[in-house]
Amino acid sequence: MSTIKKVAVAGASGSLGKHITQALLDAGFDVTAISRQDSSAKFPSAVSVKRADFSSVDSIAEAIRGQDAFVSALGTNAAVSGAQNPLVDAVIAAHVPRFVPSEFGVPTRNLNGHKIGKLLAGKIETTDRLIELSKKYDWFSWTGISNGLFFDWSIDLGIGYNIRDKTATVVDSGDEPYSTSTLPFVGRAVAAALKKPAETKNKFLHVAGITTTQNEVVKVLQEATGQEFKITKVRSEDLDKSAEDKIAKGDFGGAFSDSLFHYLFADGGKHVLQPEERANKLLGLADEDVKQVVVRLVKESAAK
């Protein structure tokens, strides 16, 4: 396909979805939110809204028919095995040429055997299936996007760093570099990828707005708030054991948090994106400034 103009978004009112939707609007796309039938979510006036039963392939297919691309922003549910199957089936049934799965977060195609892969099986299975479908149907293609940790979202929720309580949890030395991005940055990445359909066809793109360390973030937070943070040190091997124990007890949410911290922050993990691995240049994405982002988050926290 030469151009993409009409884009449908599932999860358009969610934490990430609303930023993807806004970035698509800003980039000049015609955006349609595919909303659950019982949803009371509100959308920008420029967004068309279609209701669908997300358990029904036929219902979703009818809602997305005629679109050039369909973006899944389902959030954490996307990690559940089979969660995105109805969306994928609907894309094929409706002949939508491009699908962007909910792959956002850590790069599931490059986990190098890390245990977090067990908890992201649903995402891995979805992209495996998309690869096969793109071989089967010459009119169909997909684009996956990973962005590392959601920097602003995690701080806003007090994950790792808590602005309100002035506390932080630091794994090992706190000096392991990691890749992270803000929600608006990820939204811009999606819009930029759809602006370049040929260059992003059937590709898994790695992007990151920020490369930093835990210690740097703590330092910037203390400077922005003018207060010392209470630091709790955690060993990565303890996180690994905790994750295994929680999986055994069926606490997959807790296990994911521990595994994510281990994946990102453990000394020697070397999971930070290298410059040559990032698609930032291809997509025309400028790096984010960690200090500017933190100052904004501190101001927003004070206003709540």
C-alpha beads as a LAMMPS data file, in Angstrom:
LAMMPS data file: protein, C-alpha beads

304 atoms
303 bonds

1 atom types
1 bond types

-500.0 500.0 xlo xhi
-500.0 500.0 ylo yhi
-500.0 500.0 zlo zhi

Masses

1 110.0

Atoms # bond

1 1 1 0.000 0.000 0.000
2 1 1 1.253 3.471 -0.837
3 1 1 -0.327 5.512 1.964
4 1 1 -2.323 5.064 5.151
5 1 1 -5.036 7.605 5.894
6 1 1 -7.801 5.934 7.910
7 1 1 -6.729 4.403 11.218
8 1 1 -8.851 2.575 13.795
9 1 1 -7.681 2.270 17.406
10 1 1 -8.791 -0.276 20.009
11 1 1 -8.253 0.970 23.558
12 1 1 -8.228 4.571 22.336
13 1 1 -9.231 5.989 25.737
14 1 1 -6.618 4.092 27.755
15 1 1 -3.413 5.390 29.315
16 1 1 -1.445 4.782 26.117
17 1 1 -4.320 4.694 23.649
18 1 1 -5.300 8.314 24.206
19 1 1 -1.762 9.431 23.380
20 1 1 -1.678 7.263 20.259
21 1 1 -5.029 8.715 19.218
22 1 1 -3.864 12.300 19.739
23 1 1 -0.607 11.699 17.871
24 1 1 -2.526 10.214 14.942
25 1 1 -4.805 13.255 14.857
26 1 1 -1.820 15.603 15.043
27 1 1 -0.244 13.744 12.109
28 1 1 -3.347 14.228 9.966
29 1 1 -4.868 10.743 10.074
30 1 1 -8.613 10.110 10.072
31 1 1 -9.061 8.321 13.400
32 1 1 -11.844 5.975 14.486
33 1 1 -12.032 4.701 18.065
34 1 1 -13.324 1.138 18.340
35 1 1 -15.071 1.220 21.696
36 1 1 -16.754 -1.495 23.717
37 1 1 -20.525 -1.439 23.520
38 1 1 -20.949 -0.561 27.202
39 1 1 -18.101 1.977 27.340
40 1 1 -18.726 5.532 28.556
41 1 1 -15.315 6.768 27.357
42 1 1 -15.105 10.231 25.822
43 1 1 -12.996 11.052 22.770
44 1 1 -11.805 14.220 20.994
45 1 1 -14.444 15.665 18.681
46 1 1 -12.319 14.836 15.621
47 1 1 -12.464 11.117 16.433
48 1 1 -15.194 8.943 14.944
49 1 1 -16.524 6.275 17.309
50 1 1 -17.776 2.804 16.458
51 1 1 -19.045 0.300 19.007
52 1 1 -18.110 -3.365 18.936
53 1 1 -18.372 -6.548 20.957
54 1 1 -14.698 -7.343 21.568
55 1 1 -15.473 -11.044 21.947
56 1 1 -17.027 -11.167 18.461
57 1 1 -14.829 -11.265 15.368
58 1 1 -17.796 -10.336 13.175
59 1 1 -18.627 -7.311 15.336
60 1 1 -15.047 -6.010 15.308
61 1 1 -14.689 -6.688 11.581
62 1 1 -17.816 -4.675 10.831
63 1 1 -16.482 -1.772 12.915
64 1 1 -13.073 -1.658 11.198
65 1 1 -14.137 -2.421 7.636
66 1 1 -12.738 0.172 5.213
67 1 1 -9.857 1.209 7.486
68 1 1 -6.267 1.319 6.231
69 1 1 -4.762 0.326 9.573
70 1 1 -5.868 -0.973 12.968
71 1 1 -3.890 -0.243 16.148
72 1 1 -4.297 -2.380 19.266
73 1 1 -3.695 -0.469 22.503
74 1 1 -5.269 -3.027 24.822
75 1 1 -2.741 -2.567 27.619
76 1 1 -1.751 -5.332 30.036
77 1 1 -4.492 -7.671 28.804
78 1 1 -2.536 -8.059 25.567
79 1 1 0.004 -10.225 27.405
80 1 1 -2.661 -12.886 28.035
81 1 1 -2.507 -15.753 25.570
82 1 1 -5.137 -15.306 22.849
83 1 1 -6.236 -11.857 24.030
84 1 1 -5.592 -10.197 20.675
85 1 1 -6.852 -13.083 18.537
86 1 1 -10.311 -11.553 17.921
87 1 1 -8.659 -8.342 16.701
88 1 1 -6.302 -10.211 14.382
89 1 1 -9.103 -12.404 13.035
90 1 1 -11.225 -9.302 12.442
91 1 1 -8.398 -7.591 10.547
92 1 1 -8.176 -10.544 8.171
93 1 1 -11.956 -10.809 7.823
94 1 1 -12.292 -7.086 7.071
95 1 1 -9.224 -6.953 4.799
96 1 1 -7.530 -4.181 6.800
97 1 1 -4.037 -3.917 5.243
98 1 1 -1.953 -2.974 8.307
99 1 1 -2.151 -4.091 11.942
100 1 1 -0.159 -2.676 14.852
101 1 1 -0.353 -5.130 17.780
102 1 1 -0.109 -4.139 21.418
103 1 1 3.598 -4.952 21.650
104 1 1 4.394 -1.732 23.498
105 1 1 6.807 -2.154 26.406
106 1 1 9.908 -4.343 26.552
107 1 1 11.098 -5.878 23.245
108 1 1 9.493 -9.312 23.227
109 1 1 11.429 -10.399 20.116
110 1 1 14.728 -9.837 21.889
111 1 1 14.399 -11.134 25.455
112 1 1 17.394 -13.493 25.153
113 1 1 15.742 -16.177 27.247
114 1 1 14.848 -13.884 30.170
115 1 1 12.094 -15.263 32.398
116 1 1 9.863 -12.267 31.707
117 1 1 9.139 -13.919 28.368
118 1 1 6.897 -16.443 30.143
119 1 1 4.697 -13.595 31.330
120 1 1 4.526 -11.990 27.883
121 1 1 3.647 -15.166 25.996
122 1 1 0.449 -13.658 24.600
123 1 1 2.334 -10.837 22.883
124 1 1 4.967 -13.191 21.503
125 1 1 2.305 -15.562 20.154
126 1 1 0.435 -12.681 18.505
127 1 1 3.467 -11.436 16.591
128 1 1 4.419 -14.996 15.612
129 1 1 0.956 -15.332 14.110
130 1 1 1.175 -11.975 12.328
131 1 1 4.418 -13.071 10.689
132 1 1 2.698 -16.172 9.326
133 1 1 -0.366 -14.228 8.162
134 1 1 1.821 -11.724 6.300
135 1 1 3.311 -14.651 4.378
136 1 1 -0.120 -16.107 3.640
137 1 1 -1.835 -12.891 2.494
138 1 1 0.121 -10.576 0.210
139 1 1 -2.257 -7.683 0.983
140 1 1 -1.627 -7.875 4.758
141 1 1 1.252 -6.480 6.812
142 1 1 2.026 -5.585 10.401
143 1 1 4.292 -3.299 12.435
144 1 1 5.412 -4.016 15.995
145 1 1 6.743 -1.276 18.271
146 1 1 8.554 -1.684 21.595
147 1 1 9.544 1.292 23.724
148 1 1 11.020 -0.021 26.961
149 1 1 9.517 1.113 30.273
150 1 1 6.702 3.687 30.181
151 1 1 8.648 6.383 32.020
152 1 1 5.944 8.917 32.903
153 1 1 3.254 6.300 33.516
154 1 1 5.433 4.326 35.946
155 1 1 6.491 7.397 37.924
156 1 1 2.920 8.678 38.038
157 1 1 1.877 5.364 39.607
158 1 1 4.827 5.335 41.995
159 1 1 6.460 2.317 40.355
160 1 1 10.140 2.440 41.287
161 1 1 10.031 6.136 42.112
162 1 1 7.363 7.795 44.267
163 1 1 7.192 11.588 43.996
164 1 1 4.559 12.012 46.714
165 1 1 6.312 9.880 49.340
166 1 1 9.832 10.863 48.207
167 1 1 10.930 7.236 48.012
168 1 1 12.680 5.106 45.414
169 1 1 13.516 1.436 44.979
170 1 1 16.930 0.845 43.426
171 1 1 18.042 -2.541 42.098
172 1 1 21.679 -3.588 42.606
173 1 1 24.058 -0.648 42.022
174 1 1 21.469 1.511 40.252
175 1 1 23.970 2.181 37.467
176 1 1 22.674 -0.234 34.800
177 1 1 21.533 1.785 31.748
178 1 1 17.978 1.151 30.579
179 1 1 15.702 2.301 27.762
180 1 1 12.444 4.083 28.464
181 1 1 9.902 6.383 26.793
182 1 1 7.003 8.637 27.716
183 1 1 3.465 7.867 26.582
184 1 1 3.340 10.841 24.149
185 1 1 6.627 9.663 22.613
186 1 1 5.155 6.215 21.965
187 1 1 2.101 7.833 20.403
188 1 1 4.342 9.782 18.044
189 1 1 6.222 6.589 17.184
190 1 1 2.994 4.876 16.101
191 1 1 1.949 7.833 13.958
192 1 1 5.411 8.084 12.392
193 1 1 5.466 4.360 11.587
194 1 1 2.120 4.596 9.795
195 1 1 3.371 7.612 7.834
196 1 1 6.058 5.318 6.398
197 1 1 4.145 2.121 5.549
198 1 1 6.736 0.770 3.107
199 1 1 9.700 1.296 5.441
200 1 1 7.894 -0.209 8.457
201 1 1 6.146 -3.102 6.698
202 1 1 6.436 -6.414 8.578
203 1 1 9.033 -4.996 10.956
204 1 1 9.465 -4.948 14.714
205 1 1 10.734 -1.484 15.610
206 1 1 12.604 -0.643 18.801
207 1 1 12.318 2.951 19.983
208 1 1 13.339 4.791 23.141
209 1 1 12.973 8.416 24.094
210 1 1 15.321 8.217 27.067
211 1 1 18.400 6.225 28.037
212 1 1 19.180 6.622 31.720
213 1 1 19.952 4.821 34.989
214 1 1 18.040 4.520 38.243
215 1 1 20.607 6.637 40.047
216 1 1 20.330 9.404 37.461
217 1 1 16.535 9.464 37.775
218 1 1 16.753 9.630 41.581
219 1 1 19.249 12.495 41.320
220 1 1 17.013 14.422 38.913
221 1 1 13.941 13.787 41.076
222 1 1 15.729 15.120 44.147
223 1 1 16.842 18.207 42.249
224 1 1 13.339 18.820 40.880
225 1 1 11.619 18.403 44.259
226 1 1 14.369 19.942 46.377
227 1 1 14.099 16.995 48.766
228 1 1 16.081 13.873 49.544
229 1 1 14.470 10.563 48.614
230 1 1 14.534 7.542 50.905
231 1 1 16.239 4.771 48.921
232 1 1 15.384 1.094 49.349
233 1 1 18.023 -1.199 47.846
234 1 1 16.934 -4.500 46.312
235 1 1 19.095 -7.329 44.989
236 1 1 18.256 -8.590 41.516
237 1 1 18.599 -12.221 42.602
238 1 1 15.935 -11.612 45.259
239 1 1 13.614 -10.188 42.602
240 1 1 14.178 -13.268 40.461
241 1 1 13.295 -15.603 43.331
242 1 1 10.293 -13.482 44.303
243 1 1 8.975 -13.645 40.748
244 1 1 9.240 -17.440 40.712
245 1 1 7.431 -17.697 44.060
246 1 1 4.636 -15.415 42.859
247 1 1 4.193 -17.375 39.628
248 1 1 3.827 -20.550 41.697
249 1 1 1.089 -18.835 43.729
250 1 1 -0.711 -17.511 40.648
251 1 1 0.207 -13.877 41.354
252 1 1 1.166 -13.052 37.777
253 1 1 0.828 -9.290 38.236
254 1 1 3.311 -9.273 41.095
255 1 1 5.585 -11.660 39.234
256 1 1 5.589 -9.377 36.209
257 1 1 6.609 -6.345 38.299
258 1 1 9.518 -8.251 39.839
259 1 1 10.571 -9.695 36.471
260 1 1 10.355 -6.289 34.799
261 1 1 12.593 -4.702 37.440
262 1 1 15.052 -7.583 37.081
263 1 1 15.060 -7.312 33.282
264 1 1 15.581 -3.547 33.201
265 1 1 17.773 -2.825 36.198
266 1 1 19.886 -5.879 37.146
267 1 1 23.605 -5.181 36.966
268 1 1 25.098 -6.701 33.826
269 1 1 21.722 -7.271 32.170
270 1 1 22.741 -5.237 29.126
271 1 1 19.171 -4.865 27.857
272 1 1 19.511 -1.172 27.032
273 1 1 18.924 -0.398 23.354
274 1 1 22.079 0.456 21.458
275 1 1 21.931 3.428 19.038
276 1 1 22.068 1.154 15.994
277 1 1 19.101 -0.870 17.301
278 1 1 16.772 2.089 17.650
279 1 1 14.339 3.122 14.927
280 1 1 14.249 6.720 16.202
281 1 1 16.085 8.059 13.151
282 1 1 13.880 6.147 10.694
283 1 1 10.779 7.568 12.368
284 1 1 12.166 11.078 12.817
285 1 1 11.841 10.933 16.603
286 1 1 13.915 13.315 18.707
287 1 1 15.264 12.058 22.039
288 1 1 13.487 13.165 25.197
289 1 1 15.264 15.076 27.972
290 1 1 14.986 13.178 31.254
291 1 1 15.314 16.377 33.317
292 1 1 12.547 18.164 31.418
293 1 1 10.246 15.155 31.702
294 1 1 10.865 14.791 35.444
295 1 1 10.251 18.503 36.083
296 1 1 6.929 18.195 34.249
297 1 1 5.945 15.123 36.266
298 1 1 6.826 16.830 39.556
299 1 1 4.693 19.853 38.632
300 1 1 1.786 17.633 37.615
301 1 1 2.069 15.672 40.864
302 1 1 1.998 18.879 42.931
303 1 1 -1.141 20.032 41.124
304 1 1 -3.108 16.891 42.027

Bonds

1 1 1 2
2 1 2 3
3 1 3 4
4 1 4 5
5 1 5 6
6 1 6 7
7 1 7 8
8 1 8 9
9 1 9 10
10 1 10 11
11 1 11 12
12 1 12 13
13 1 13 14
14 1 14 15
15 1 15 16
16 1 16 17
17 1 17 18
18 1 18 19
19 1 19 20
20 1 20 21
21 1 21 22
22 1 22 23
23 1 23 24
24 1 24 25
25 1 25 26
26 1 26 27
27 1 27 28
28 1 28 29
29 1 29 30
30 1 30 31
31 1 31 32
32 1 32 33
33 1 33 34
34 1 34 35
35 1 35 36
36 1 36 37
37 1 37 38
38 1 38 39
39 1 39 40
40 1 40 41
41 1 41 42
42 1 42 43
43 1 43 44
44 1 44 45
45 1 45 46
46 1 46 47
47 1 47 48
48 1 48 49
49 1 49 50
50 1 50 51
51 1 51 52
52 1 52 53
53 1 53 54
54 1 54 55
55 1 55 56
56 1 56 57
57 1 57 58
58 1 58 59
59 1 59 60
60 1 60 61
61 1 61 62
62 1 62 63
63 1 63 64
64 1 64 65
65 1 65 66
66 1 66 67
67 1 67 68
68 1 68 69
69 1 69 70
70 1 70 71
71 1 71 72
72 1 72 73
73 1 73 74
74 1 74 75
75 1 75 76
76 1 76 77
77 1 77 78
78 1 78 79
79 1 79 80
80 1 80 81
81 1 81 82
82 1 82 83
83 1 83 84
84 1 84 85
85 1 85 86
86 1 86 87
87 1 87 88
88 1 88 89
89 1 89 90
90 1 90 91
91 1 91 92
92 1 92 93
93 1 93 94
94 1 94 95
95 1 95 96
96 1 96 97
97 1 97 98
98 1 98 99
99 1 99 100
100 1 100 101
101 1 101 102
102 1 102 103
103 1 103 104
104 1 104 105
105 1 105 106
106 1 106 107
107 1 107 108
108 1 108 109
109 1 109 110
110 1 110 111
111 1 111 112
112 1 112 113
113 1 113 114
114 1 114 115
115 1 115 116
116 1 116 117
117 1 117 118
118 1 118 119
119 1 119 120
120 1 120 121
121 1 121 122
122 1 122 123
123 1 123 124
124 1 124 125
125 1 125 126
126 1 126 127
127 1 127 128
128 1 128 129
129 1 129 130
130 1 130 131
131 1 131 132
132 1 132 133
133 1 133 134
134 1 134 135
135 1 135 136
136 1 136 137
137 1 137 138
138 1 138 139
139 1 139 140
140 1 140 141
141 1 141 142
142 1 142 143
143 1 143 144
144 1 144 145
145 1 145 146
146 1 146 147
147 1 147 148
148 1 148 149
149 1 149 150
150 1 150 151
151 1 151 152
152 1 152 153
153 1 153 154
154 1 154 155
155 1 155 156
156 1 156 157
157 1 157 158
158 1 158 159
159 1 159 160
160 1 160 161
161 1 161 162
162 1 162 163
163 1 163 164
164 1 164 165
165 1 165 166
166 1 166 167
167 1 167 168
168 1 168 169
169 1 169 170
170 1 170 171
171 1 171 172
172 1 172 173
173 1 173 174
174 1 174 175
175 1 175 176
176 1 176 177
177 1 177 178
178 1 178 179
179 1 179 180
180 1 180 181
181 1 181 182
182 1 182 183
183 1 183 184
184 1 184 185
185 1 185 186
186 1 186 187
187 1 187 188
188 1 188 189
189 1 189 190
190 1 190 191
191 1 191 192
192 1 192 193
193 1 193 194
194 1 194 195
195 1 195 196
196 1 196 197
197 1 197 198
198 1 198 199
199 1 199 200
200 1 200 201
201 1 201 202
202 1 202 203
203 1 203 204
204 1 204 205
205 1 205 206
206 1 206 207
207 1 207 208
208 1 208 209
209 1 209 210
210 1 210 211
211 1 211 212
212 1 212 213
213 1 213 214
214 1 214 215
215 1 215 216
216 1 216 217
217 1 217 218
218 1 218 219
219 1 219 220
220 1 220 221
221 1 221 222
222 1 222 223
223 1 223 224
224 1 224 225
225 1 225 226
226 1 226 227
227 1 227 228
228 1 228 229
229 1 229 230
230 1 230 231
231 1 231 232
232 1 232 233
233 1 233 234
234 1 234 235
235 1 235 236
236 1 236 237
237 1 237 238
238 1 238 239
239 1 239 240
240 1 240 241
241 1 241 242
242 1 242 243
243 1 243 244
244 1 244 245
245 1 245 246
246 1 246 247
247 1 247 248
248 1 248 249
249 1 249 250
250 1 250 251
251 1 251 252
252 1 252 253
253 1 253 254
254 1 254 255
255 1 255 256
256 1 256 257
257 1 257 258
258 1 258 259
259 1 259 260
260 1 260 261
261 1 261 262
262 1 262 263
263 1 263 264
264 1 264 265
265 1 265 266
266 1 266 267
267 1 267 268
268 1 268 269
269 1 269 270
270 1 270 271
271 1 271 272
272 1 272 273
273 1 273 274
274 1 274 275
275 1 275 276
276 1 276 277
277 1 277 278
278 1 278 279
279 1 279 280
280 1 280 281
281 1 281 282
282 1 282 283
283 1 283 284
284 1 284 285
285 1 285 286
286 1 286 287
287 1 287 288
288 1 288 289
289 1 289 290
290 1 290 291
291 1 291 292
292 1 292 293
293 1 293 294
294 1 294 295
295 1 295 296
296 1 296 297
297 1 297 298
298 1 298 299
299 1 299 300
300 1 300 301
301 1 301 302
302 1 302 303
303 1 303 304
